[in-house]
């Protein structure tokens, strides 16, 4: 048992979708994961790794022509790491099956897309980068006593652990939370971005952890081409096409304006957020955290195909619904979660001290071993 009760965004998402799946998978519950990964490829994670290098604050003043190859290597390294992990967990290789062709095609498409992004982005990057891939904890407030931290049933403090893709500051000195999205089915609807609860929650947590106000959220979308259309590299200056830069659009939504940088392959939407939106996200985290920290919670299922289809825990859940013992399925097809929140070699604010308790004490996510 850890010294704190940790809630992560993916656990909160599981809890809101199906309490039974959350009970099977959350670290503070049964803590299972599928023994065999569902996929050998996480393109969005690899793209985010590349953008973490591209926007790394320590290299922000460097010439982008120097940084771009380093960022692409970050993408390639992420894919190699995923492939190695898949092969280690399955005792299989990708050398002689069609998955290998899929891996190679995704790798090549990602490189072409990133090359085009490096041509497009500088005209939209009207900011200075502050932090990339920041991993940190914040105390979840007690809904009954907002000035106090929430406590689990066993007395442990309840913390929210999350990662922020990118934090930037504009020319006016305002902080913005940037969300990178890889789109394979077209760009998101504007309402989807306006209602992005994850982005709002990250904004709230950043304010709690780093004691600075967030002006709003920026949604940076990169689109993979469909199989029947030319890729983004066909329109890049490196391919001989003229560089026109993003088309800037202003959209009025209620009493505020949304600024959007448009392009056929990349789109960036900047949304000013009201205090009520960011603070409301914190209220939701607090109310949900209060339930998740209970030991007597009824973990009922939510049997809907939209929820069950992507779920990793269909087999043991069906056993329970039919009145059977789920343990045989869990023993055969699942294992205790082994992936750690902190990964060696990743960029991000994972070694820093973050004030996240009402008494202003500090907790390190990965403390050094005891010593002088």
C-alpha positions in Angstrom: 0.0 0.0 0.0 1.3 3.4 -0.9 1.6 6.4 1.4 -1.0 8.2 -0.6 -4.2 7.2 -2.4 -3.5 8.0 -6.1 -6.1 8.7 -8.7 -5.1 8.9 -12.4 -7.1 10.4 -15.2 -7.5 7.1 -17.0 -8.8 5.6 -13.7 -11.3 8.4 -13.4 -12.4 7.8 -17.0 -12.9 4.1 -16.2 -14.9 5.0 -13.1 -17.2 7.3 -15.0 -17.7 4.7 -17.8 -18.1 1.5 -15.8 -17.4 1.1 -12.1 -16.8 -2.7 -12.5 -14.1 -2.1 -15.1 -12.6 0.5 -12.8 -12.7 -2.0 -9.9 -10.8 -4.6 -12.0 -8.2 -2.1 -13.4 -7.4 0.7 -11.0 -4.2 0.6 -9.0 -6.1 1.2 -5.7 -8.6 -1.6 -6.5 -7.7 -5.0 -8.0 -5.1 -3.6 -10.3 -5.3 -5.9 -13.2 -4.3 -5.4 -16.8 -4.5 -7.7 -19.8 -1.6 -10.1 -20.0 -1.4 -9.6 -23.8 -1.5 -6.0 -25.1 -4.4 -5.3 -27.4 -2.2 -3.5 -29.9 1.5 -3.3 -30.6 1.3 0.3 -31.8 0.4 3.6 -30.0 0.9 6.3 -32.6 -0.5 9.1 -30.5 2.0 8.3 -27.8 4.8 8.3 -30.3 3.7 11.6 -31.8 3.5 13.2 -28.3 7.0 12.0 -27.6 8.2 13.8 -30.8 6.4 17.0 -29.9 7.8 16.9 -26.4 11.3 17.1 -27.9 10.3 19.7 -30.5 8.8 22.0 -27.8 11.4 21.2 -25.0 12.0 24.6 -23.3 15.7 24.0 -23.1 15.9 23.9 -26.9 13.2 26.5 -27.7 15.7 29.1 -28.8 17.5 26.7 -31.1 17.0 26.8 -34.8 14.1 24.5 -35.7 16.1 22.8 -38.4 18.4 21.5 -35.7 15.5 20.4 -33.4 13.3 18.7 -36.0 15.6 15.7 -36.6 15.8 15.2 -32.8 12.1 15.3 -32.5 11.7 12.7 -35.3 14.1 10.5 -33.6 12.0 10.8 -30.4 9.1 9.4 -32.5 11.1 6.6 -33.9 12.5 5.7 -30.4 8.9 5.5 -29.0 7.9 3.1 -31.8 10.9 0.9 -31.2 10.2 0.9 -27.5 6.6 -0.1 -28.1 7.7 -2.9 -30.5 10.2 -4.3 -28.0 7.7 -4.2 -25.2 5.1 -6.0 -27.4 7.6 -8.7 -28.4 8.7 -9.2 -24.8 5.2 -9.5 -23.4 3.9 -11.9 -26.2 7.1 -13.8 -26.9 6.4 -13.1 -30.6 8.1 -11.1 -33.3 6.7 -8.8 -36.0 9.2 -10.0 -38.6 7.1 -12.5 -40.5 3.5 -11.3 -40.3 1.4 -8.5 -41.6 1.7 -6.6 -38.4 5.3 -5.9 -39.4 4.1 -4.2 -42.6 1.6 -2.2 -40.5 4.4 -1.1 -38.1 6.6 0.0 -41.0 3.8 1.9 -42.8 2.8 3.7 -39.6 6.5 4.6 -38.9 6.9 6.0 -42.4 3.6 7.9 -42.3 4.4 9.4 -39.0 7.8 10.7 -40.2 6.2 12.3 -43.2 3.5 13.9 -41.1 6.0 15.3 -38.6 8.1 16.7 -41.4 5.1 18.6 -42.8 4.2 19.8 -39.2 7.7 21.3 -38.8 7.0 23.4 -41.8 3.5 24.4 -40.6 3.9 25.0 -36.9 6.4 27.9 -36.7 3.8 30.3 -38.1 1.3 29.3 -35.4 3.7 29.0 -32.5 3.1 32.5 -31.0 4.3 31.5 -27.6 7.3 30.5 -25.4 7.3 27.0 -24.0 7.4 26.5 -20.3 7.1 22.7 -19.7 6.6 19.5 -21.6 5.2 16.2 -20.4 4.9 17.5 -16.8 3.9 14.7 -14.4 2.8 15.8 -11.0 0.4 15.3 -8.1 -2.1 17.7 -6.6 -4.2 17.2 -3.5 -7.9 16.6 -4.2 -10.0 18.9 -1.9 -12.6 17.5 0.4 -16.0 18.5 -1.1 -17.4 19.1 2.5 -14.3 21.2 3.5 -12.7 22.7 0.4 -9.8 24.1 2.4 -8.8 20.6 3.5 -7.4 17.7 1.5 -9.6 14.7 0.9 -8.8 11.6 3.0 -9.3 7.9 2.1 -11.1 5.6 4.5 -7.7 4.4 5.8 -6.5 8.0 6.5 -4.3 8.4 3.4 -4.3 11.7 1.5 -6.1 11.4 -1.9 -4.0 12.8 -4.7 -4.6 13.3 -8.4 -1.7 12.4 -10.6 -1.7 13.6 -14.2 0.5 14.5 -17.1 0.3 17.7 -19.1 1.4 17.7 -22.8 2.7 21.2 -23.0 2.5 24.5 -21.0 3.2 27.8 -22.9 3.2 31.5 -22.1 2.0 34.0 -24.7 3.4 37.5 -25.3 1.1 39.0 -22.6 2.5 36.6 -20.0 -0.5 34.3 -19.8 -0.3 30.6 -19.2 -2.0 28.1 -21.6 -2.4 24.4 -21.4 -1.7 22.7 -24.8 -3.4 19.4 -25.7 -1.9 17.4 -28.6 -4.4 15.2 -30.5 -3.7 12.7 -33.2 -6.7 12.5 -35.5 -7.3 9.6 -37.8 -11.0 10.3 -38.5 -11.0 14.0 -39.1 -10.7 17.0 -36.8 -12.9 17.3 -33.7 -16.1 19.3 -33.6 -15.7 22.6 -31.8 -18.2 21.6 -29.1 -16.0 18.6 -28.4 -13.1 20.9 -27.7 -15.2 23.3 -25.7 -16.4 20.4 -23.5 -13.0 18.7 -23.2 -13.1 17.8 -19.5 -9.6 16.4 -19.5 -8.1 19.7 -20.7 -10.1 21.6 -18.1 -9.0 19.2 -15.3 -5.4 19.6 -16.4 -5.8 23.4 -16.2 -7.3 23.1 -12.7 -4.5 20.8 -11.6 -1.8 23.0 -13.0 -3.1 26.0 -11.1 -3.2 24.0 -7.9 0.3 22.5 -8.3 2.2 25.5 -9.8 0.2 28.3 -8.3 -0.3 30.2 -11.6 -3.5 31.1 -13.4 -4.3 29.4 -16.7 -5.8 31.7 -19.4 -7.2 28.8 -21.5 -6.6 25.7 -23.5 -5.0 25.2 -26.9 -6.0 22.0 -28.8 -3.2 21.1 -31.3 -4.6 18.5 -33.8 -2.5 16.5 -36.3 -4.4 14.5 -38.9 -3.2 11.2 -40.4 -4.2 10.9 -44.1 -6.8 8.4 -45.3 -5.4 5.6 -47.4 -6.9 7.1 -50.6 -5.5 10.6 -50.3 -2.0 12.0 -50.6 -0.1 12.6 -47.4 0.7 16.0 -45.8 4.2 15.9 -47.2 2.8 16.5 -50.7 1.9 20.1 -49.6 5.0 20.9 -47.6 7.6 23.4 -48.8 10.2 20.6 -48.7 8.2 18.9 -51.5 8.3 22.1 -53.6 4.9 23.4 -52.6 4.6 27.1 -51.6 4.3 27.7 -47.9 1.3 29.8 -47.1 1.1 29.2 -43.4 -2.1 28.5 -41.4 -5.3 30.3 -42.1 -6.3 32.3 -39.0 -10.0 32.2 -38.1 -12.0 33.9 -35.3 -15.1 32.1 -34.1 -17.5 33.9 -31.7 -18.9 31.5 -29.1 -21.3 33.2 -26.7 -19.4 36.1 -25.1 -16.0 35.0 -26.1 -13.9 34.5 -29.2 -12.0 31.3 -30.3 -8.9 31.7 -32.4 -8.2 28.9 -34.8 -5.2 28.2 -37.0 -6.5 26.1 -39.9 -4.8 23.8 -42.3 -5.7 20.6 -44.3 -3.5 18.4 -42.0 -3.0 20.4 -38.8 -5.4 22.6 -36.8 -4.9 24.5 -33.6 -7.8 25.9 -31.6 -7.2 28.4 -28.8 -10.0 28.7 -26.3 -10.1 31.3 -23.5 -11.6 29.6 -20.4 -13.7 31.2 -17.7 -13.0 30.8 -14.0 -16.2 28.8 -13.7 -15.0 26.2 -16.2 -11.7 25.6 -14.6 -12.9 25.7 -11.0 -15.9 23.5 -12.0 -13.5 20.8 -13.2 -11.9 20.8 -9.8 -15.3 20.4 -8.1 -16.0 17.4 -10.3 -12.7 15.7 -9.5 -13.3 16.3 -5.8 -16.8 14.7 -5.9 -15.7 11.8 -8.0 -12.6 11.3 -5.9 -14.7 11.2 -2.7 -16.6 8.2 -4.2 -13.5 6.5 -5.6 -11.8 6.6 -2.2 -14.6 4.7 -0.4 -14.2 1.1 0.4 -17.9 0.3 0.5 -18.7 1.5 -3.0 -21.0 -0.7 -5.1 -19.0 -1.4 -8.3 -21.9 -2.2 -10.6 -21.4 -2.7 -14.3 -22.6 -0.5 -17.2 -23.6 -3.1 -19.9 -23.7 -1.0 -23.0 -21.9 -2.0 -26.2 -20.4 1.5 -26.6 -18.8 1.0 -23.2 -18.1 -2.7 -23.4 -16.7 -2.9 -26.9 -13.3 -1.3 -26.0 -13.2 -2.7 -22.5 -10.3 -4.9 -21.5 -12.4 -6.7 -18.8 -15.3 -8.1 -20.8 -14.5 -11.7 -20.0 -14.4 -11.5 -16.2 -17.3 -9.1 -16.2 -19.5 -11.5 -18.2 -18.6 -14.3 -15.8 -19.9 -12.1 -12.9 -23.0 -11.2 -14.8 -23.8 -14.9 -15.4 -23.2 -15.7 -11.7 -19.8 -17.4 -12.2 -16.4 -17.0 -10.6 -14.2 -14.4 -12.5 -11.0 -15.7 -11.0 -10.2 -18.4 -13.6 -10.4 -15.7 -16.4 -8.4 -13.3 -14.4 -5.7 -15.9 -13.6 -5.4 -17.0 -17.3 -5.7 -13.7 -19.2 -4.6 -10.9 -16.8 -1.7 -9.9 -14.6 -1.0 -7.3 -11.9 -0.3 -3.9 -13.4 3.4 -3.5 -14.0 3.6 -0.2 -15.9 4.9 2.6 -13.7 3.8 6.3 -13.9 7.4 7.4 -14.2 9.4 6.1 -17.1 13.2 6.5 -17.1 14.4 8.8 -19.9 11.2 10.7 -20.4 11.1 14.5 -20.6 9.0 16.3 -18.0 8.7 17.7 -14.6 8.9 14.5 -12.7 11.8 15.1 -10.4 10.7 18.5 -9.0 8.9 19.2 -5.8 5.3 20.4 -6.2 3.3 22.0 -3.4 0.1 20.1 -3.3 -1.1 19.9 0.3 -2.9 22.5 2.3 0.0 22.6 4.9 2.4 23.3 2.0 4.5 20.2 2.6 6.0 18.7 -0.5 6.1 15.1 -1.8 8.4 13.9 -4.4 6.9 11.5 -7.0 10.1 9.4 -7.2 12.1 10.0 -3.9 15.7 9.0 -3.8 16.7 6.0 -1.6 17.3 6.8 2.1 20.8 8.2 2.7 22.6 11.2 4.0 
